[in-house]
């Protein structure tokens, strides 16, 4: 059984260098995959790695 680690929206915002509100907007638009736990969202570390890697590769192409 794989163990998944999740981050809060505040942690995601710090890692991506954006505001917490921007994280919520990206979740709502489907740009960031998240699960809802009660009133909060949780984003898997794997999802954040993919976003960072995608942005890094996109910057290399520019």
MODAFEN-V500725 format. One record per residue. N is the residue number from 1. RES is the residue in one letter. PHI is phi in radians with two decimals (none if undefined). PSI is psi in whole degrees, -180 to 180 (NA if undefined). OMEGA is omega as a letter, one per 40 degrees, with the letter a starting at -180 (* if undefined). Layout:
BEGIN
n=<N | N>
res=<RES | RES>
phi=<PHI | PHI>
psi=<PSI | PSI>
omega=<OMEGA | OMEGA>
END
This chain:
BEGIN
n=<1 | 2 | 3 | 4 | 5 | 6 | 7 | 8 | 9 | 10 | 11 | 12 | 13 | 14 | 15 | 16 | 17 | 18 | 19 | 20 | 21 | 22 | 23 | 24 | 25 | 26 | 27 | 28 | 29 | 30 | 31 | 32 | 33 | 34 | 35 | 36 | 37 | 38 | 39 | 40 | 41 | 42 | 43 | 44 | 45 | 46 | 47 | 48 | 49 | 50 | 51 | 52 | 53 | 54 | 55 | 56 | 57 | 58 | 59 | 60 | 61 | 62>
res=<X | X | X | X | X | X | X | X | X | X | X | X | X | X | X | X | X | X | X | X | X | X | X | X | X | X | X | X | X | X | X | X | X | X | X | X | X | X | X | X | X | X | X | X | X | X | X | X | X | X | X | X | X | X | X | X | X | X | X | X | X | X>
phi=<none | -1.38 | -1.75 | -1.85 | -1.83 | -2.09 | -2.08 | -1.39 | -1.11 | -1.15 | -1.12 | -1.08 | -1.02 | -1.12 | -1.14 | -1.58 | 1.25 | -2.23 | -1.36 | -1.10 | -1.11 | -1.10 | -1.08 | -1.04 | -1.11 | -1.17 | -1.14 | -1.09 | -1.35 | 1.54 | -1.37 | -2.19 | -1.37 | -2.56 | -1.99 | -1.64 | -2.16 | 1.13 | -1.66 | -1.94 | -1.92 | -2.23 | -2.07 | -1.26 | -1.03 | -1.07 | -1.07 | -1.15 | -1.01 | -1.09 | -1.12 | -1.11 | -1.12 | -1.08 | -1.13 | -1.12 | -1.13 | -1.12 | -1.18 | -1.18 | -1.30 | -1.26>
psi=<125 | 140 | 126 | 138 | 137 | 154 | 152 | 168 | -33 | -43 | -42 | -44 | -44 | -43 | -38 | -10 | 34 | 171 | 162 | -38 | -40 | -37 | -47 | -42 | -42 | -34 | -46 | -37 | -12 | 9 | -23 | 123 | 130 | 160 | 147 | 129 | 102 | -122 | -1 | 163 | 148 | 136 | 133 | 149 | -35 | -42 | -43 | -42 | -43 | -43 | -47 | -43 | -42 | -46 | -38 | -47 | -37 | -40 | -34 | -32 | -23 | NA>
omega=<a | i | i | i | a | i | i | i | i | i | i | i | a | a | a | i | i | i | i | i | i | i | i | i | i | i | a | i | a | i | i | i | a | i | i | i | a | i | a | i | i | a | a | i | i | i | a | i | i | a | a | i | i | i | i | i | i | i | i | a | a | *>
END
